[in-house]
């Protein structure tokens, strides 16, 4: 009798499944590491938690490898006499520019860098594939990795340290690359202002391109929302039309006249949630009382808000909302909810 073979790669699959079950929540602030991203719209959608990328286990393990590499680099720096402080495990120096724009620095070099032993430096550590690393060596940080360049400029400006050192590791062959960067105040202020503007903007900004074949759009997590007229899949305080980000880096709920919505509560919100009109492709038919809105979905007028369809029902299964079958069930069991 032929034996049925065991599934291949069961061990790897279980490891990746474990990491996938540990997905992180989206960050509550607009991180300095993102300020150089080419698309205003992606930054806005990400900050609003309207797009939340779920990574496969392999990619999450790559992220872990990048974090672990920081320890190795710091150990090597200290071994050659570099005085580096404010490193990992919650001891990192933070910079905060208000209006939800902030970030954490990999480390501060107080002294001992061979090229400038008496100068303080912001330290930034990154890992790269061979292709990425080779391009970095050829073209330098500013041209090859503009987002990393902006990140260091913002960190220098936020700490009043005029120099930074970028240390990169090639994951394929363990080559190291280092480059010192000088503060460019104009660049730093430009991107800080950009982040504050995007975080506080009540409406969704235009994308980097309206061409669905544009290279920066093709693999973007927001592609379906931007180019395929798909609605957001998330109902939380930041996708609600009643909520407003403030310059004090808090969120205000106009519906309940409440300031400082706790971040944990923001992740699910309340049943009074009304979907922000920029996050869905449906025709907006207005609001008579400011508490509800009406959407025209597949020819059906759908009331969104208290005593109507909850936002989480609509984004989970817009086609089912307002159907004869669902309406009949809700007439008998009013607490029934539509799911995906």
C-alpha positions in Angstrom: 0.0 0.0 0.0 1.4 3.4 -0.9 1.8 5.7 2.0 0.2 9.2 1.7 3.0 11.7 2.0 3.1 14.2 4.8 2.5 17.8 3.8 5.7 19.5 2.8 7.1 22.4 4.9 4.7 21.9 7.8 7.4 23.2 10.2 7.9 26.4 8.2 4.2 26.9 7.8 3.6 26.6 11.5 6.3 29.1 12.3 5.0 31.6 9.7 1.4 31.1 11.0 2.6 31.9 14.5 4.1 35.2 13.4 1.0 36.0 11.3 -1.1 35.6 14.5 1.1 38.3 16.2 0.3 41.1 13.7 1.0 44.5 15.3 -1.7 47.2 15.5 -1.1 50.2 13.3 0.8 52.9 15.0 -1.1 55.7 16.6 1.1 58.5 15.3 2.4 59.5 11.9 6.0 58.2 12.2 9.0 60.3 11.1 10.2 57.2 9.2 7.3 57.7 6.8 7.5 61.4 6.1 9.6 60.9 3.0 7.0 58.5 1.4 6.1 59.8 -2.1 2.3 59.7 -1.7 0.3 62.1 0.5 -2.8 59.9 0.1 -1.1 56.8 1.3 0.2 58.6 4.4 -3.3 59.9 5.1 -5.0 56.5 4.7 -2.3 54.8 6.8 -2.6 57.4 9.6 -6.4 57.1 9.5 -6.2 53.3 9.8 -8.3 53.1 6.6 -5.7 50.8 5.1 -4.0 48.2 7.3 -1.5 45.9 5.7 -1.4 42.3 6.9 2.0 40.8 6.3 2.9 37.2 5.7 5.0 35.3 8.2 8.1 35.5 6.0 8.0 39.3 5.9 7.3 39.6 9.6 10.4 37.5 10.2 12.4 39.8 8.0 11.2 42.7 10.1 12.4 40.9 13.2 15.7 40.3 11.6 16.1 44.0 11.0 15.3 44.7 14.7 17.8 42.1 15.8 20.5 43.6 13.6 20.4 46.8 15.6 21.8 44.9 18.6 24.6 43.5 16.5 25.5 46.9 15.1 25.4 48.6 18.5 27.6 45.8 19.9 30.1 46.3 17.1 30.2 50.1 17.6 30.8 49.8 21.3 33.5 47.2 20.7 35.6 49.8 18.7 35.0 52.5 21.3 32.0 54.3 20.1 29.9 55.8 22.9 26.3 55.1 21.7 23.3 55.6 24.0 19.5 55.8 23.9 19.1 52.5 22.0 16.5 49.7 21.8 14.1 48.3 24.4 12.1 51.4 25.1 15.1 53.6 25.9 15.2 55.3 22.5 15.2 59.0 22.3 11.8 60.3 20.9 11.1 63.4 18.9 7.7 65.0 18.8 6.6 67.7 16.5 3.0 67.9 17.5 0.0 67.3 15.3 0.6 63.5 15.7 4.0 63.6 14.0 6.7 61.8 16.1 9.3 59.1 16.0 11.9 57.1 17.9 15.7 57.3 17.0 17.8 54.1 16.8 20.5 55.6 18.9 22.6 58.7 19.8 26.4 58.6 19.3 27.9 60.9 21.9 31.5 60.5 20.8 34.0 58.1 19.3 33.0 57.8 15.7 36.3 57.5 13.9 35.6 60.1 11.2 34.6 62.7 13.8 35.5 61.4 17.3 34.2 64.5 19.2 30.9 65.0 17.3 27.5 63.8 18.3 25.5 61.9 15.7 22.1 60.5 15.2 22.5 56.8 14.4 20.2 55.1 11.9 20.5 51.4 11.1 18.9 49.6 8.1 19.1 46.1 6.5 19.1 45.7 2.7 18.8 43.0 0.1 21.9 42.7 -2.2 20.2 44.7 -5.0 19.2 47.5 -2.6 22.6 47.5 -0.9 24.5 47.8 -4.2 22.4 50.7 -5.3 23.0 52.4 -1.9 26.7 52.0 -2.2 26.6 53.4 -5.8 24.3 56.4 -5.2 24.4 57.2 -1.5 21.5 57.6 0.9 19.9 60.8 -0.4 19.4 59.5 -3.9 19.1 55.7 -3.2 16.9 55.9 -0.1 15.2 59.3 0.1 12.8 58.2 2.7 15.7 57.2 5.0 17.4 60.5 4.2 14.3 62.5 5.2 14.0 60.4 8.4 17.5 61.3 9.5 17.0 65.0 8.6 13.9 65.2 10.8 15.6 63.4 13.7 18.6 65.8 13.5 16.3 68.8 13.5 14.3 67.4 16.4 17.3 66.8 18.6 19.4 69.8 17.5 22.2 67.4 16.5 23.8 68.5 13.2 25.2 65.2 12.0 23.9 61.6 11.4 25.5 58.4 10.5 23.7 55.8 8.4 24.8 52.2 8.9 23.5 49.6 6.5 23.9 45.8 6.4 23.6 43.6 3.3 21.5 40.6 4.3 23.0 38.5 1.6 26.7 38.7 2.4 26.9 40.8 5.6 28.7 43.7 3.9 28.5 47.0 5.9 28.1 50.5 4.5 28.3 53.8 6.4 27.6 57.3 5.4 27.6 60.5 7.4 24.9 63.1 6.7 24.8 66.8 7.5 21.6 68.6 8.7 19.6 70.3 6.0 17.2 72.4 8.0 15.1 73.3 5.0 14.5 69.7 4.1 13.6 68.8 7.7 11.2 71.6 8.2 9.5 70.9 4.8 8.8 67.3 5.7 7.7 68.0 9.2 5.2 70.6 7.9 4.1 68.0 5.3 3.4 65.4 8.0 1.5 67.9 10.2 -0.6 69.0 7.2 -1.5 65.4 6.2 -2.3 64.3 9.7 -4.7 67.2 10.4 -6.3 67.2 6.9 -10.0 66.5 7.2 -10.2 65.3 3.6 -8.3 62.7 1.7 -5.4 64.3 -0.4 -4.7 63.4 -4.0 -2.5 60.4 -4.8 1.0 60.4 -6.2 -0.6 59.3 -9.5 -4.0 58.6 -10.9 -2.5 56.1 -13.4 -3.2 52.6 -12.0 -0.1 51.3 -13.9 2.2 53.8 -12.2 5.1 51.9 -10.6 4.7 53.4 -7.1 1.0 52.4 -7.1 1.0 48.9 -8.5 2.0 47.2 -5.2 0.7 49.7 -2.7 -1.7 48.4 0.0 -4.1 51.2 -0.9 -4.3 50.2 -4.6 -7.8 48.8 -4.4 -9.2 51.9 -2.6 -7.4 54.3 -4.9 -7.7 52.7 -8.3 -10.5 50.1 -8.1 -13.1 52.1 -6.2 -13.1 49.7 -3.3 -14.4 50.9 0.1 -12.3 50.8 3.3 -12.6 47.6 5.2 -12.2 49.1 8.6 -14.7 50.8 10.9 -12.8 52.6 13.7 -12.7 56.1 15.1 -10.3 57.3 12.5 -12.5 56.2 9.6 -15.5 57.9 11.2 -16.8 61.2 9.8 -17.5 62.4 13.4 -13.8 62.3 14.5 -11.2 64.9 14.1 -7.4 64.9 14.8 -6.1 67.9 16.7 -2.8 69.8 16.9 -2.4 68.5 20.4 -2.0 65.0 19.0 -5.4 63.8 20.3 -8.6 62.9 18.6 -11.9 64.6 19.2 -15.4 63.1 18.7 -17.9 65.6 17.5 -20.8 63.2 17.9 -20.3 62.8 21.6 -18.6 66.2 22.2 -15.6 64.3 23.7 -11.9 65.2 23.5 -9.0 62.8 23.8 -10.5 59.5 22.5 -8.3 56.8 24.1 -6.2 55.0 21.4 -7.4 51.5 22.5 -11.0 52.7 22.0 -10.2 54.2 18.7 -9.4 50.8 17.2 -13.1 49.7 17.3 -15.1 52.9 17.9 -18.8 52.9 18.8 -22.1 52.0 17.1 -22.6 55.7 16.2 -19.8 55.4 13.6 -20.5 57.0 10.3 -18.1 56.2 7.4 -16.0 59.1 6.2 -17.2 59.9 2.7 -13.8 59.9 1.2 -13.3 56.3 2.1 -16.1 54.7 0.1 -17.0 54.9 -3.6 -20.8 55.1 -3.1 -23.0 58.1 -3.9 -23.6 60.3 -0.8 -27.2 61.3 -0.4 -26.7 63.6 2.5 -27.6 63.8 6.2 -30.7 65.2 7.6 -29.7 65.3 11.3 -25.9 65.1 11.3 -26.1 61.7 13.0 -26.8 59.6 10.0 -25.9 59.6 6.3 -27.5 57.8 3.4 -25.4 56.0 0.8 -26.7 54.8 -2.6 -25.2 51.3 -2.9 -26.2 49.1 -5.9 -29.3 51.1 -6.3 -30.4 50.8 -2.6 -30.6 53.7 -0.2 -28.7 52.6 2.9 -29.0 54.5 6.2 -25.7 54.5 8.0 -25.7 55.4 11.8 -27.8 54.8 14.9 -31.0 52.8 14.0 -29.6 52.2 10.6 -26.9 49.9 9.3 -23.7 50.0 11.4 -20.6 51.0 9.6 -18.9 47.6 10.3 -21.9 45.9 8.6 -21.6 48.0 5.5 -17.9 47.7 5.0 -18.0 43.9 5.7 -20.7 43.2 3.1 -22.2 46.2 1.3 -24.1 44.1 -1.2 -26.1 42.4 1.6 -27.1 45.6 3.3 -30.6 46.6 2.3 -31.4 43.3 0.6 -34.9 41.8 1.0 -33.6 38.8 2.9 -31.5 40.9 5.3 -34.4 43.4 5.9 -36.7 40.5 6.6 -34.4 39.0 9.2 -33.7 42.3 10.8 -37.5 42.9 11.1 -37.7 39.8 13.3 -34.3 40.0 15.0 -33.3 43.7 15.1 -30.0 43.0 16.8 -28.8 40.7 13.9 -25.7 42.1 12.1 -24.5 41.7 8.6 -21.1 40.0 8.3 -18.7 39.4 5.4 
